[in-house]
Amino acid sequence: ANTSTVLWSFPGGTPSTSTQNNPLVVYDAPGAYSVTLTATNSAGNSIATQTNIIQVSTTPDAAFSSNQNNGTVSFTNTTTGASGYTWFFGDGGTSTLPEPTYTYMADGVYTVVLVANNTCGNDTMTQTITVVLPPTAAFISDDVEGCSPFTVQFSNESSVNTTAFTWTFEGGDPATSDVENPSVTWNQPGVYQVVLTVSNAAGTSTASSTITVNTAPTAGFTTATAGLSVQTTNTSTGGTSYLWDFGDGSSGSTEANPVHDYASTGTYTIKLSVTNDCGTADFVQNVEIVGAPPIAQFSAESTKGCSPFTVQFTDMSIGGPTSWAWNFVGGNPTTSTDQNPLVTYA
């Protein structure tokens, strides 16, 4: 109250000085400003300074840059003077982070908008981003298993951003291809791998599957006889079903290794038919059934008499013998191959 004069100093303001008690000052440029007041009376003066008491803001200056890696974009915010941010990524996605990282899910050209704001207003910057994602490999085939020669039609189902195709067909004809939907033939049986690699400017992707190629079976067997029975051992390959004909008019067997009993001895023709999805193969073999060994037995019409003594021998053997070998010690003849010989002892 004892002040007689005042002197204000307003660096950066208009006016820059004033002797009014309550001056009005305009600041045209943003920044932080100090104010000094010098109060004077007859006894002297006093100086008061408040540093950076005046804070002058302006609308922000929006700015940013971006770095892309396979559809994932990192944004570096170089805006000045902003207190808040709103990002629009051009595909419906938004963010309020100062420096977001955003992943695009599809190829395209996107307009990114940054709206920077503060209490004085807002500023906007836009940037166009071209996104090219790596492709995704995928394919189907009209069949995966068949009989040689086996021809398969492949259909590409990779993502639409694919620009190049590289097929590899293990054991196939052709062995490689760069067409989108190739047709391939396998001439030899086996299990083979198919690989599709697709690419574009952003990278590559791979998909694979297997192809199974079958062939007609081969037929074969061996036999072992015991009496009137025959044991078969199946040596066929590739068969899924079997049919046996044992040549005696009996019903056939579908077992892999059947045992068959014959009613009588003889020579029989055995036939094996082997089948799978690719065809049928036959194998034929003759087998001789000789039955059990015979048991030798005989009788004599008489066993005592006067010389010269003639004896009629009769074969009594069982088991169906087909040949005979007699031995007559002291007789005439001394040997015979007749079934029922007549022998004289002198």
Solvent accessible surface area in square Angstrom, and as a share of the most:
residue,aa,sasa,rsa
1,A,152,1.18
2,N,116,0.59
3,T,59,0.34
4,S,82,0.53
5,T,81,0.47
6,V,22,0.13
7,L,90,0.45
8,W,49,0.17
9,S,40,0.26
10,F,11,0.04
11,P,72,0.46
12,G,53,0.51
13,G,9,0.09
14,T,85,0.50
15,P,62,0.39
16,S,62,0.40
17,T,73,0.43
18,S,13,0.08
19,T,101,0.59
20,Q,116,0.52
21,N,108,0.55
22,N,136,0.70
23,P,30,0.19
24,L,155,0.77
25,V,31,0.18
26,V,82,0.47
27,Y,37,0.14
28,D,123,0.64
29,A,53,0.41
30,P,73,0.46
31,G,31,0.30
32,A,49,0.38
33,Y,33,0.13
34,S,31,0.20
35,V,22,0.13
36,T,34,0.20
37,L,48,0.24
38,T,29,0.17
39,A,27,0.21
40,T,49,0.28
41,N,38,0.20
42,S,127,0.82
43,A,98,0.76
44,G,36,0.35
45,N,101,0.52
46,S,73,0.47
47,I,115,0.58
48,A,61,0.48
49,T,78,0.45
50,Q,108,0.48
51,T,103,0.60
52,N,74,0.38
53,I,81,0.41
54,I,56,0.28
55,Q,127,0.56
56,V,36,0.21
57,S,68,0.44
58,T,70,0.40
59,T,65,0.38
60,P,5,0.03
61,D,88,0.46
62,A,9,0.07
63,A,30,0.23
64,F,9,0.04
65,S,55,0.35
66,S,45,0.29
67,N,108,0.56
68,Q,69,0.31
69,N,104,0.54
70,N,81,0.42
71,G,0,0.00
72,T,46,0.27
73,V,0,0.00
74,S,48,0.31
75,F,7,0.03
76,T,68,0.40
77,N,25,0.13
78,T,77,0.45
79,T,21,0.12
80,T,87,0.51
81,G,54,0.52
82,A,25,0.19
83,S,91,0.59
84,G,19,0.18
85,Y,41,0.16
86,T,39,0.23
87,W,0,0.00
88,F,89,0.37
89,F,1,0.01
90,G,47,0.45
91,D,67,0.35
92,G,77,0.74
93,G,16,0.16
94,T,83,0.48
95,S,20,0.13
96,T,103,0.60
97,L,109,0.54
98,P,74,0.46
99,E,93,0.42
100,P,5,0.03
101,T,86,0.50
102,Y,48,0.18
103,T,69,0.40
104,Y,2,0.01
105,M,160,0.72
106,A,56,0.43
107,D,55,0.28
108,G,26,0.25
109,V,105,0.61
110,Y,30,0.11
111,T,70,0.40
112,V,0,0.00
113,V,34,0.20
114,L,0,0.00
115,V,36,0.20
116,A,0,0.00
117,N,54,0.28
118,N,27,0.14
119,T,139,0.81
120,C,61,0.37
121,G,26,0.25
122,N,94,0.48
123,D,45,0.23
124,T,71,0.41
125,M,57,0.25
126,T,76,0.44
127,Q,48,0.21
128,T,85,0.49
129,I,10,0.05
130,T,79,0.46
131,V,1,0.01
132,V,58,0.33
133,L,29,0.14
134,P,44,0.28
135,P,5,0.03
136,T,86,0.50
137,A,12,0.09
138,A,37,0.29
139,F,29,0.12
140,I,93,0.47
141,S,29,0.19
142,D,103,0.53
143,D,67,0.35
144,V,85,0.49
145,E,90,0.41
146,G,15,0.15
147,C,45,0.27
148,S,30,0.20
149,P,100,0.63
150,F,18,0.07
151,T,79,0.46
152,V,0,0.00
153,Q,73,0.32
154,F,0,0.00
155,S,42,0.27
156,N,27,0.14
157,E,98,0.44
158,S,14,0.09
159,S,41,0.27
160,V,159,0.91
161,N,29,0.15
162,T,20,0.12
163,T,105,0.61
164,A,46,0.36
165,F,32,0.13
166,T,78,0.45
167,W,0,0.00
168,T,65,0.38
169,F,1,0.01
170,E,92,0.41
171,G,54,0.52
172,G,12,0.12
173,D,91,0.47
174,P,59,0.37
175,A,59,0.46
176,T,87,0.51
177,S,21,0.14
178,D,109,0.56
179,V,79,0.45
180,E,81,0.36
181,N,78,0.40
182,P,8,0.05
183,S,57,0.37
184,V,0,0.00
185,T,36,0.21
186,W,1,0.00
187,N,81,0.42
188,Q,122,0.54
189,P,64,0.40
190,G,28,0.27
191,V,103,0.59
192,Y,32,0.12
193,Q,90,0.40
194,V,0,0.00
195,V,39,0.22
196,L,0,0.00
197,T,44,0.26
198,V,0,0.00
199,S,30,0.19
200,N,20,0.10
201,A,104,0.81
202,A,27,0.21
203,G,26,0.25
204,T,92,0.53
205,S,30,0.19
206,T,85,0.50
207,A,23,0.18
208,S,64,0.42
209,S,43,0.28
210,T,76,0.44
211,I,0,0.00
212,T,38,0.22
213,V,3,0.02
214,N,49,0.25
215,T,63,0.37
216,A,45,0.35
217,P,8,0.05
218,T,80,0.47
219,A,23,0.18
220,G,10,0.09
221,F,5,0.02
222,T,73,0.43
223,T,41,0.24
224,A,62,0.48
225,T,64,0.37
226,A,77,0.59
227,G,31,0.30
228,L,66,0.33
229,S,32,0.21
230,V,0,0.00
231,Q,72,0.32
232,T,0,0.00
233,T,70,0.41
234,N,29,0.15
235,T,74,0.43
236,S,23,0.15
237,T,83,0.49
238,G,54,0.52
239,G,21,0.21
240,T,109,0.63
241,S,56,0.36
242,Y,50,0.19
243,L,100,0.50
244,W,1,0.00
245,D,73,0.38
246,F,4,0.02
247,G,41,0.39
248,D,55,0.29
249,G,77,0.74
250,S,50,0.32
251,S,106,0.68
252,G,40,0.39
253,S,24,0.15
254,T,101,0.59
255,E,108,0.48
256,A,43,0.33
257,N,74,0.38
258,P,4,0.03
259,V,89,0.51
260,H,25,0.11
261,D,98,0.51
262,Y,8,0.03
263,A,104,0.81
264,S,63,0.40
265,T,74,0.43
266,G,30,0.28
267,T,96,0.56
268,Y,36,0.14
269,T,66,0.38
270,I,0,0.00
271,K,81,0.34
272,L,0,0.00
273,S,22,0.14
274,V,0,0.00
275,T,50,0.29
276,N,20,0.10
277,D,138,0.72
278,C,31,0.18
279,G,28,0.27
280,T,80,0.46
281,A,24,0.18
282,D,81,0.42
283,F,71,0.30
284,V,82,0.47
285,Q,54,0.24
286,N,103,0.53
287,V,9,0.05
288,E,110,0.49
289,I,2,0.01
290,V,102,0.59
291,G,11,0.10
292,A,71,0.55
293,P,114,0.72
294,P,71,0.45
295,I,101,0.51
296,A,92,0.71
297,Q,84,0.37
298,F,123,0.51
299,S,50,0.32
300,A,33,0.26
301,E,137,0.62
302,S,46,0.30
303,T,111,0.64
304,K,174,0.74
305,G,50,0.48
306,C,118,0.71
307,S,79,0.51
308,P,104,0.65
309,F,39,0.16
310,T,65,0.38
311,V,5,0.03
312,Q,56,0.25
313,F,20,0.08
314,T,54,0.31
315,D,19,0.10
316,M,102,0.45
317,S,26,0.17
318,I,92,0.47
319,G,57,0.55
320,G,61,0.59
321,P,31,0.20
322,T,127,0.74
323,S,89,0.58
324,W,66,0.23
325,A,102,0.79
326,W,31,0.11
327,N,113,0.58
328,F,10,0.04
329,V,132,0.76
330,G,63,0.60
331,G,7,0.06
332,N,110,0.56
333,P,59,0.37
334,T,80,0.47
335,T,84,0.49
336,S,17,0.11
337,T,107,0.62
338,D,85,0.44
339,Q,81,0.36
340,N,69,0.35
341,P,5,0.03
342,L,106,0.53
343,V,0,0.00
344,T,45,0.26
345,Y,64,0.24
346,A,117,0.91
